[in-house]
Amino acid sequence: MSKYQVVGIGNAVSDVISHADDTFLDHMGIEKGIMQLVERDRAGVLYAAMQDRTETPGGSVANTLAGLGTLGVKTAFIGRVADDAIGRRYAEVTQSEGTDFPNPPVTDAALPTSRSMIFVSPDGERSMNTYLGISQDVSPADVDPDVAGDCDVLFLEGYLFDKDPGKEAFFKAADLARAAGARAGISLSDPFCVDRHRADFRALISGPMDYVICNEDELKSLYQTDDLDTVLAAASEECGLVVCTRSGDGVAIQAGGERTDVPVVSVVPVDSTGAGDQFAAGFLYGLTTGHDMETCGRMGCIAAGEVISHIGPRPEADLYALFRKAGLV
């Protein structure tokens, strides 16, 4: 039996949340309702201006692992934080919530812990200002063979493909995982990320990847065609399993020559943050517990539906109870 059911590698970004009215946003030059990247100095100014801030571990794959943790799945997260107050808290809270965080905060780090300063307006709008910091510097040295090589499923975050050491870390982790009999897969993360690294993504997917989770825009960008049937067939031929979310059109899953379409769960959306992350959590839960593709897809849709029904990127309801109610477990 493996030590971990799912091991993830991704950006360790602390979500720092504060309330702010429109006057404050205008005064600070914050564009309302969008996510924008900020530099280190700007991050310091915004962080200092937050009056009632709360800090929670975040990042796409980290959110997926948190969702899996609520379902009782044994997980570990490989990421980088600095030995500063935010980084130490990130590691401590991640560990205390049930996901192992094997890499200690980096002492004498050149960059501080990554953080996203999120200002919530009275109308519920979230204005996110993200400083990437140390999290983007994951390298092969961060990949412990006793972690990546002792799991059932490996899940990689495409955002880390922006730097060569991150790419090398992915190949190392995938090789370790597959040598141990695990499945390795990746989330494509963002169409712009795919545009920047198309050749490298294709090499990874056609090489050590067993599955890919993506949305329709990302998949079409990867293969540079607008025909969904074509890209599903191409991706599944290269890596075996492709899971493509299609917003309101549901999910298309292609495993070899067999396609399965799963409808979305009808809910009133409150905040779409984390929808893809929790879809991945539901789907991977189904995969690790031996369910068929339709059930895996339905679990993913239920988890995504739960998270968009409230503010925040992590589940608040009991996902297992929702699966049971739907007759899936």
N, C-alpha and C positions, 0 to 999 in steps of 0.2 A: 504493500500500500504506500502511495506517495505521501510525503509530508504535507504537501499542499494540493488542493484541488485546482485552484487557479492562481497563477502568478502574473502580475501585470507590471509593465514598465511604462512610465509616462512622466509628464510634468507634475512636479509637486508644487502646486500653487495654492497659497493660503487665501481663502476668500475673506476679505475684511469688509464688513457690512456696517453701514451707518445710514441714519435717516437724514434727509436734506430736502428743503423746499426749493422751489424754482429760483428764488432770489439768491440762495447760496450757490446753486449751480451756475447761474449767470455770473456771479461775482468771481467764482473760481475758474471760469472758462471751460466748464464741463458740458459737453454736448449730450443732451438728454436722450436716454433710451437706446444708446448704442454701446458697443464695446470698441474701445480703441487702445492701441498699445502706447505706453508712455515710457520715457527714459527714466533713469535712476533719480535724477534731481527732482523731476516732476512727481515721481512716486513718493519721494520724501515729503514734499510740500502737501500733497493730498492726504497722505497718511496722518501727518501732524494736524491737519484741519478736521479730522473726523472726531466728533465729540462723544458719541455713544457707541463706539465701534465694538463689534463682536467678531471673533476670528474662528473660522472653521476650516479644516483641511479640504482642499478642492483639487481640481484638475480632472480631465475627462476620464482617464482610466481609473484614477483614484475613486471617482464617484461610482464607477461601475463596480469596483471591488467592494465599496461600502454597501451597495445594493445587494451584492452576493452575500455579504456578511450577515445581513438581516435575514437571509434565507438559510443560515447555518453552514454556509460553504467556508472551508478553511482557505484563507487567502494570504498572499504576501504582495507587497508593493515595493518595487525597485525604483527609487527616485533620489534626487539630490536636494538637500536643504543645507543652509549655512548654520553654523553654531552661533546663532543670534536668537533673540527672544521669540521671534515668529517661527524660526526653524525648529527650535527645541519644542515649542508647543505643537507644531505640526506632527513631529515624530511621536510625541507622547500621546496626543489625542488619537492618532491613527492606530497606535498600538493598543490603547485602552478600549477602542471600539471594535477590536477583534481582528484587524488586519496587521500582520507582522510587517514591521518597517526595519529591515535588516541592516541598512546602511546608516551609520551614525551621522549626526550633523557634522559638516566639514569645518574643521578648525582652520583659522587663518585663510578663510576663503576670500578670493578677490571680489566676489559678488555676493550681495545679500540674498536671503531667501526670496523666492518669487512670490508676488502677491497681486491680487486683483482687488482694487478699491472699488466697492460697489455702493453707490448712493441710491437709496430707495426713496422715491418721491411720495407725497401723500396720495397720489393717484395710482400708486403701485408700480410705476415705471422704474426700471433698474438701469442705471447709467454706470457702465463698467469701465474701469481704467486699469489695464493690466501691464505690470512690469515683469518681464520674463526672468530676469535675474539668473541665479545659479541653476535652476531646474533644467535649462536647455543644454547644460554641459554634461549630461549623462554620457559615460564612455564605457568601453569594455571592462575597465577596472572596477566599475560599479556592479558588474554582473557576477554574483557569487555562484559558482557551480553547485553548491549545496542548496541553493534556492531555485535557480532556473532549471537545474538538472534533476529536481525532485518534485515534479508537479504533473498533473494530468492534462492541464490546459495552460498555454502561454498566450497572453493577450498584450499586443503592442500598440502604442499610441502614435499615429502617423505624424503628429506635430513634431516629434523629435527627429524627424528626417531632415530637418533644416541644417544640421551640422554633420560632418563626416564621422566624428566619434560616436554620435547617436546611431548612425547607420551601422557602424562596426559593432556596437553593443547589441543591436537587433540580430545581426547575423550570428554573433556568438551565443546569445541567449537561445535563438531558434535551434542552433546546432546542438546545444546541450539538452534542450527539451526533447527534441526528436530522437536523440540518441538514447534517451531514457524511455522512449515510447509514448511521449506526450504529443498532443496536437498543438501546433503553433499557428497563430493567426494575428491579424492586424486590423485596426480601424483606420480607414483612409483619412478621417478627421476633417478635411476641408478641401473644396475644389481648387483653391489657390495653392494649397500645399501640393496637391497632385500635379498641377501645372508646372510647378517649380522642379519637381523631382520625378517626372513621369517614367523616365528610363530606369531609375533606381527602384521605384515601386514595382515596375514590371519584373525586374530581375528578382526582387524579393518574393513576389507573389508566385512567379513561375519556378522559384527555387525552393526555399525551406518552408514556405507557408502552406498550411493545410486548409485554411479558411480565411475569408476576408469579409468584414462587416463595413458597410458603406451606405451612403444615400445615392439616389439616382444621378444627381449632378456629378458627384465624385466619380462614379463608375463610368459615366459617359465621357468625362474628361480624361480618364485613364486610357480609354481605348479610342478616343477622338471620333466618336460617332454618336448620333442621336437615336439610334435604333436599339431599344431596350433588349429585345430578343437576342440581337447580335452580341451585345456586351455581356449579357448573362452567360451565354454559351461560351464566349471567349474566356471569361474569368474562371468559370467552373472547369474548363478544360485545363487551365494552367494550375489551379490550386485545389480543385476538387469540390469546394463548397463556397458559394457566394451568397451573402445575405444582404439584400438591397432594400432599404426603407424608401417609401415613395410618398411620404407625407400623407395627405388624405386618401391616397389610392392604396394604402396598405403596404404590405411587404411581399417582395418576390424572392423566393429562395430557390436556388438551383444547385442541385447536388448531382454531378455527372450529367446525364441526359434527362433527369426528372425535375420538373419545375413545380413548386408549390406556392400558391398565392394565399395570403392571409389578410383579412380585412382589419382595419384599425378598430380600436375600442372607442365608442362614442362617449366623449366627456366634454364638459364645458371648460375650455382652456383658460387657465389663470396666468401661468408663466411657463413658457416652453423651455426654459433653461434646464438642461439635463435630460431632455427627452431621449436623445440618442444614447446617452450614457446608460440610462436605465433600461432602454430596449436591449442593449448589449447584456446587461445584468440578467434580465429575464431569459434571453435566448441562451446565454452560456450556462445558466442554471439548468435549463432543459437538456443542453448538450452533455453536461457533466453527470446528469442523473439518468442518461440513457433513453430519453424520449425521442419520438420521431420528429421530423422536420416541421410538420404542421403544429404540433404541440409546442415545440421550441419557439416558433414564430408567434403563436398565441400568447405564450408566457411573456415574450418580449413586448408585445403590444399592450398587455395588461400592465406591465411595469411602467412603460412609457406613459400610458393613460393616467396612472396614479400620480406620477411626478408632475405632469402638466396641470393637475387639478389644484395645485397649491404653489405658494412661493418657495423657491429653493430647489437645488438639483439632486436631492437625495430623498428616498421614500419616507413618508410619514405613516402610512398605513401598513398593515401586516400583509406583505406580498404573498406569503404562503397561503394565508386565509383567502385572499382573492383568487389564487390559483384553484384552491379547493372549491370555492363557490362556483367557479367556472367548470368544475368537473375534470380538471387537468391532473389532479393528484389525489 
